[in-house]
Amino acid sequence: MSLRTEKLVSGYLPGIAILNGVNLEAPKAQITLIIGPNGSGKSTLLKTIYGLLKAFEGSIHLNGKDVTNLSIRERILMGMSYIPQDNQLFPFLSVKDNIKISGVIIGLEKALIEKRFLEVVEIFGEIKSHFDRPVVQLSGGQQKIVAIARSLMLNPQIILLDEPTAGLSPKIAQRIYEYISNLKREGKTLILTEQNVKEGINVADYVYVLEQGTVTNQGPKRAVEAQLESIVASWLLKK
């Protein structure tokens, strides 16, 4: 599944744009990385693609179909999922219930929920021993794994990840990147934002640089990597 935005304008309040005409393409089974300084509109872009924010102008296309005005549920049923930076887990529900709940919310049949749950937990075997624990008792890295597992309950083909390694130790962050790379190998399309730009570029196929709601640079991983020092330096100079 591929995704494309055209001249996308969006924000949190009518008439106050955070995104200013963003064009982005995320090809099937590739990792598309969005980097930029704080406040550049990275999270706003993912929220608009997912439908949490309304596009003021422009369009969003999923596999060539215009989904700009579709509801979040319709986008989910078409194969889209979103993992926010704060995970948005239910802290006092068990790990098992947190994973299953996405299927319950969109109305999947009980048998299908159970089937997908068994499939998902095979991917994330390290959380099996924690199934009955409240998620609040897990580490930050374990909670991120639960959030990713929950998103896979919906069998998504395109996954939006907002700062997936924020606040995690380098060792745990590396495990998260390994899961992300595995999802790509399974044919998933991934779009992620990341403050840890060097590590993010390591797993990316294509990179967009977003500044003040506008794409200021883009290119294949190696091309952007070669310019990375000057790109990041320019953010510091603009502070």
C-alpha positions in Angstrom: 0.0 0.0 0.0 1.4 3.4 -1.0 0.5 6.9 0.3 0.7 10.3 -1.2 -0.1 13.8 0.0 -0.5 16.8 -2.4 -0.2 20.4 -1.3 -1.4 19.5 2.1 -2.4 22.4 4.4 -3.5 21.7 8.0 -3.4 22.8 11.6 -5.2 22.8 14.9 -7.2 26.0 14.6 -9.1 27.2 11.5 -7.1 29.8 9.6 -3.8 29.0 11.4 -1.8 26.6 9.2 1.0 24.4 10.6 1.5 22.5 7.4 2.0 24.7 4.3 1.5 22.7 1.1 3.3 19.4 1.9 3.9 17.0 -0.9 5.0 13.5 0.3 5.1 10.0 -1.3 5.5 6.8 0.7 6.0 3.8 -1.6 4.8 0.4 -0.7 7.0 -1.7 1.6 9.4 1.2 2.2 10.3 3.2 5.3 9.7 6.9 4.8 11.3 9.1 7.5 10.3 12.7 8.3 12.8 14.8 10.3 12.9 18.4 11.3 13.3 20.7 14.3 10.8 20.8 17.1 7.6 22.6 15.9 8.2 21.9 12.3 4.9 20.1 11.8 6.0 16.4 11.8 3.3 15.2 14.3 0.8 17.4 12.6 1.5 15.7 9.3 0.9 12.2 10.7 -2.3 13.3 12.5 -3.6 14.8 9.3 -2.8 11.7 7.3 -4.6 9.6 9.9 -7.6 11.9 10.1 -7.2 13.2 13.6 -6.8 16.7 12.0 -8.8 18.0 9.1 -6.9 19.1 6.0 -7.6 22.7 5.2 -6.4 22.3 1.6 -4.8 19.6 -0.5 -5.4 15.9 -0.6 -4.3 12.5 0.8 -4.3 9.4 -1.4 -4.1 5.8 -0.3 -3.3 3.4 -3.1 -4.4 6.1 -5.5 -7.8 6.7 -3.8 -8.6 10.1 -2.3 -9.2 9.6 1.4 -8.9 13.2 2.5 -12.5 13.4 3.8 -12.8 9.8 5.1 -13.3 9.1 8.8 -10.6 7.5 10.9 -12.5 4.3 11.0 -12.7 4.2 7.2 -9.0 4.8 7.0 -8.4 2.0 9.5 -10.5 -0.4 7.5 -8.6 0.5 4.4 -5.4 -0.6 6.1 -4.0 2.4 8.0 -2.8 2.5 11.6 -1.2 5.2 13.8 1.0 4.9 16.8 1.4 8.2 18.7 4.4 9.2 20.6 2.7 8.7 24.0 1.4 5.2 22.9 -2.1 6.0 24.3 -2.4 2.7 26.1 -4.9 2.0 28.9 -2.5 2.0 31.9 -4.6 -0.2 34.3 -5.7 -2.7 31.7 -3.6 -5.8 31.2 -1.2 -6.2 28.3 -3.5 -8.7 26.7 -6.5 -6.4 26.9 -4.5 -3.5 25.5 -3.5 -5.5 22.5 -7.0 -6.8 21.8 -8.9 -3.6 22.4 -8.3 -2.1 19.0 -10.1 -5.0 17.4 -13.0 -4.6 19.8 -13.3 -0.9 19.2 -13.7 -1.2 15.4 -16.1 -4.2 15.8 -14.1 -7.2 14.7 -15.7 -10.5 15.4 -14.4 -12.3 18.5 -13.0 -15.2 16.6 -11.0 -12.9 14.3 -9.7 -10.9 17.3 -8.5 -14.1 18.9 -6.9 -15.3 15.7 -5.1 -12.0 15.1 -4.0 -11.8 18.7 -2.3 -15.2 18.5 -0.6 -14.1 15.2 0.6 -10.8 16.7 2.0 -12.2 19.9 4.2 -14.6 18.0 6.0 -11.6 16.5 6.5 -10.0 20.0 7.3 -13.1 22.1 9.2 -11.1 24.7 5.9 -9.7 26.1 4.2 -13.1 26.5 5.2 -13.4 30.1 3.6 -10.0 30.8 0.1 -10.7 29.4 -1.7 -10.4 32.7 0.2 -7.4 34.1 -1.3 -3.9 34.0 0.6 -2.1 31.2 1.5 0.7 33.7 3.9 -1.7 35.3 5.9 -2.2 32.1 9.0 -0.2 31.0 8.8 2.4 28.3 10.3 0.1 25.8 7.8 -2.7 26.6 4.9 -0.3 26.4 6.1 0.8 22.9 6.1 -2.9 21.9 2.6 -3.3 23.2 1.5 -0.2 21.2 3.0 -1.6 18.0 1.4 -5.0 18.7 -2.0 -3.4 19.3 -1.7 -1.6 15.9 -1.0 -4.9 14.1 -4.3 -6.3 15.4 -5.9 -4.3 12.7 -3.8 -6.0 10.0 -2.6 -2.6 8.7 -0.7 -2.2 5.4 0.5 1.3 6.2 1.8 2.3 9.7 2.4 5.8 11.0 4.8 6.0 13.9 5.3 9.3 15.7 8.7 9.4 17.5 8.8 5.6 18.1 12.0 5.8 20.2 11.4 9.0 22.2 12.6 8.6 25.8 14.1 5.1 25.3 17.6 4.0 26.0 19.8 3.4 22.9 19.6 -0.4 23.5 15.8 -0.5 23.7 15.6 2.0 20.8 17.6 -0.5 18.7 15.1 -3.2 19.4 12.3 -1.0 18.3 14.1 -0.2 15.0 14.6 -4.0 14.5 10.8 -4.5 14.8 10.2 -1.6 12.4 12.7 -3.1 9.9 11.0 -6.5 10.2 7.6 -5.0 9.5 9.0 -3.5 6.3 10.3 -7.0 5.3 6.8 -8.3 5.8 5.6 -5.8 3.2 4.3 -3.0 5.4 4.6 0.6 4.4 6.0 2.7 7.3 6.1 6.5 7.8 7.8 7.7 10.9 9.0 10.9 12.5 12.1 10.8 14.5 14.2 13.3 16.6 17.1 10.8 16.7 17.9 11.6 13.1 21.0 9.5 12.7 19.4 6.3 13.9 16.2 7.0 12.0 18.1 7.4 8.7 19.8 4.1 9.3 16.5 2.3 8.8 15.0 4.7 6.3 14.7 4.3 2.5 13.7 7.9 1.8 13.9 11.0 3.9 11.9 14.3 4.0 13.1 17.3 5.9 10.3 19.4 7.3 10.8 23.0 8.5 8.0 25.4 9.5 5.4 23.1 7.8 7.3 23.0 4.5 9.4 20.3 2.9 12.9 22.0 2.5 14.9 18.9 1.5 14.2 15.3 0.5 16.0 12.4 -1.1 17.1 8.8 -0.8 18.7 7.9 2.5 22.3 8.2 1.3 21.8 11.6 -0.3 20.3 13.1 2.8 22.8 11.4 5.1 25.6 13.1 3.2 24.1 16.5 3.9 22.9 15.7 7.5 25.5 17.8 9.3 24.7 20.9 7.4 20.9 20.3 7.6 20.9 19.9 11.4 23.3 22.9 11.8 20.9 25.1 9.9 18.2 24.2 12.5 20.4 25.5 15.3 21.2 28.7 13.4 17.5 29.4 13.0 16.7 29.2 16.7 
